[in-house]
Amino acid sequence: MQHNIYLRRIGVSVPCTDEEFKEYYRGINTFRRKEQRHGRCACPANQRFACDMVCGHCPHIRTGDMLSLEEVIFEDEGVQYLDIVTEESRLFDEMIIEAEALKVILKRIEELMPIAILIGQLRIAGYTETEIEQLLHIGRRTYAYRLKKLRGIIEKEFSEIMQDFFPNP
């Protein structure tokens, strides 16, 4: 039986062997099941092949068991989760700012080169450069050049933010 790996980011199905199919979806299925147990994923069975573990853009994402900052924790005292996180908590404010900055950068990367995120996911999943080249049908030097060019654009457009994340030694 011929298997295909569906790459949602670029809308392409890549033919693969049975072993490659199992290896690719093993981590994804584990992640998806965990998210479903926590009520954060409502992906129907006929759409699971499209899961790429990037939940921020998935139409099936749910809040699940994640608490809202306005969630009342102690009913009798009327205490909200936000009350526990102190206003003077600089770390909390920095985390929110960093998360928003990263969302903006990620959105820009998706606009310029959607395949860059997929390449990163494949690298994290343990694929070698040669395997990525074969899966995407793009030469290693070609996508390395494109990634380098993309990084230059992102560094120019978001120089202040990038210095916060990657300070010069």
Secondary structure per residue as TSV (DSSP state, phi and psi in degrees):
chain	resnum	aa	ss	phi	psi
A	1	M	-	360.0	130.5
A	2	Q	-	-83.4	125.5
A	3	H	E	-101.8	153.9
A	4	N	E	-130.6	141.3
A	5	I	E	-101.0	122.2
A	6	Y	E	-91.1	122.7
A	7	L	E	-101.8	96.2
A	8	R	T	-59.6	-37.5
A	9	R	T	-58.1	-39.6
A	10	I	T	-110.9	-0.7
A	11	G	T	66.3	41.4
A	12	V	E	-128.2	140.5
A	13	S	E	-100.4	127.1
A	14	V	E	-108.3	122.2
A	15	P	E	-65.6	143.9
A	16	C	E	-152.1	171.0
A	17	T	-	-81.5	168.8
A	18	D	H	-60.7	-41.5
A	19	E	H	-66.2	-44.0
A	20	E	H	-62.0	-40.9
A	21	F	H	-61.1	-48.6
A	22	K	H	-63.0	-43.4
A	23	E	H	-65.6	-41.1
A	24	Y	H	-64.4	-46.7
A	25	Y	H	-86.1	-8.6
A	26	R	H	-58.7	-55.0
A	27	G	H	-66.4	-38.6
A	28	I	H	-63.6	-44.9
A	29	N	H	-65.1	-38.7
A	30	T	H	-61.9	-47.2
A	31	F	H	-61.0	-47.7
A	32	R	H	-62.3	-42.9
A	33	R	H	-61.7	-40.4
A	34	K	H	-62.4	-45.7
A	35	E	H	-62.7	-37.7
A	36	Q	H	-67.9	-38.7
A	37	R	H	-60.6	-33.4
A	38	H	T	-91.3	3.4
A	39	G	T	76.1	16.1
A	40	R	-	-95.9	-6.1
A	41	C	B	-132.3	128.3
A	42	A	-	-121.8	36.7
A	43	C	-	-69.7	123.9
A	44	P	-	-70.8	155.9
A	45	A	G	-55.7	-36.6
A	46	N	G	-77.9	-1.8
A	47	Q	G	-113.0	-0.1
A	48	R	G	-64.6	-26.6
A	49	F	G	-62.8	-23.5
A	50	A	G	-87.1	-3.6
A	51	C	-	-67.5	130.1
A	52	D	-	-128.4	15.3
A	53	M	S	68.0	15.1
A	54	V	-	-106.0	84.3
A	55	C	G	-73.0	-22.7
A	56	G	G	-58.9	-24.8
A	57	H	G	-112.9	7.9
A	58	C	-	-86.6	135.1
A	59	P	T	-71.9	-10.8
A	60	H	T	-98.5	7.8
A	61	I	B	-72.4	142.3
A	62	R	-	-133.2	163.7
A	63	T	-	-75.5	-32.0
A	64	G	T	60.9	-135.6
A	65	D	T	-91.7	15.0
A	66	M	-	-78.6	131.3
A	67	L	-	-78.4	139.3
A	68	S	-	-80.5	153.3
A	69	L	T	-65.9	-20.7
A	70	E	T	-93.6	1.3
A	71	E	-	-63.8	130.4
A	72	V	E	-80.8	122.0
A	73	I	E	-90.8	-50.6
A	74	F	E	-110.1	100.3
A	75	E	T	-54.6	-47.6
A	76	D	T	-66.4	-28.0
A	77	E	T	-100.0	-11.1
A	78	G	T	68.0	30.2
A	79	V	E	-86.6	129.3
A	80	Q	E	-98.2	158.7
A	81	Y	H	-58.8	-35.5
A	82	L	H	-61.5	-31.4
A	83	D	H	-66.0	-30.1
A	84	I	H	-74.9	-38.0
A	85	V	S	-79.2	108.8
A	86	T	-	-69.4	152.1
A	87	E	T	-66.6	-28.7
A	88	E	T	-84.8	7.1
A	89	S	-	-74.9	94.8
A	90	R	H	-65.5	-34.6
A	91	L	H	-60.5	-43.0
A	92	F	H	-62.4	-46.1
A	93	D	H	-60.8	-42.5
A	94	E	H	-64.3	-38.1
A	95	M	H	-64.0	-41.0
A	96	I	H	-65.8	-44.1
A	97	I	H	-62.7	-45.2
A	98	E	H	-63.3	-42.0
A	99	A	H	-62.2	-42.6
A	100	E	H	-66.3	-40.2
A	101	A	H	-63.3	-43.0
A	102	L	H	-65.0	-35.7
A	103	K	H	-62.9	-41.8
A	104	V	H	-64.5	-44.8
A	105	I	H	-63.7	-44.3
A	106	L	H	-61.3	-41.6
A	107	K	H	-62.1	-41.3
A	108	R	H	-66.5	-39.8
A	109	I	H	-61.7	-42.1
A	110	E	H	-63.0	-35.1
A	111	E	H	-68.7	-43.4
A	112	L	H	-78.4	-43.5
A	113	M	-	-153.8	83.4
A	114	P	T	-57.2	-30.1
A	115	I	H	-70.3	-17.3
A	116	A	H	-61.7	-39.2
A	117	I	H	-68.1	-40.1
A	118	L	H	-63.7	-41.6
A	119	I	H	-60.0	-44.1
A	120	G	H	-61.3	-42.5
A	121	Q	H	-63.5	-41.0
A	122	L	H	-66.4	-37.8
A	123	R	H	-63.9	-44.3
A	124	I	H	-63.0	-36.7
A	125	A	T	-71.0	-7.5
A	126	G	T	99.0	8.8
A	127	Y	-	-72.1	144.0
A	128	T	-	-81.1	166.6
A	129	E	H	-60.1	-39.0
A	130	T	H	-64.7	-42.1
A	131	E	H	-65.2	-40.0
A	132	I	H	-63.6	-42.8
A	133	E	H	-58.4	-43.7
A	134	Q	H	-70.5	-39.5
A	135	L	H	-65.1	-42.0
A	136	L	H	-92.1	-10.0
A	137	H	T	57.6	39.2
A	138	I	-	-130.0	133.2
A	139	G	-	-60.5	146.1
A	140	R	H	-58.1	-44.6
A	141	R	H	-66.6	-35.2
A	142	T	H	-63.1	-51.4
A	143	Y	H	-74.0	-26.9
A	144	A	H	-65.5	-41.4
A	145	Y	H	-63.2	-44.6
A	146	R	H	-64.1	-40.2
A	147	L	H	-65.0	-39.5
A	148	K	H	-64.9	-42.2
A	149	K	H	-64.9	-41.4
A	150	L	H	-61.4	-44.0
A	151	R	H	-60.9	-40.8
A	152	G	H	-60.9	-43.1
A	153	I	H	-64.3	-45.8
A	154	I	H	-63.7	-41.6
A	155	E	H	-63.7	-35.9
A	156	K	H	-70.4	-47.7
A	157	E	H	-69.7	-32.8
A	158	F	T	-123.0	44.0
A	159	S	H	-59.2	-40.8
A	160	E	H	-65.8	-45.2
A	161	I	H	-65.9	-42.9
A	162	M	H	-62.5	-35.7
A	163	Q	H	-66.1	-32.4
A	164	D	H	-67.1	-38.7
A	165	F	H	-83.7	-36.2
A	166	F	S	-128.0	72.2
A	167	P	-	-65.2	146.4
A	168	N	-	-70.1	140.0
A	169	P	-	-71.3	360.0
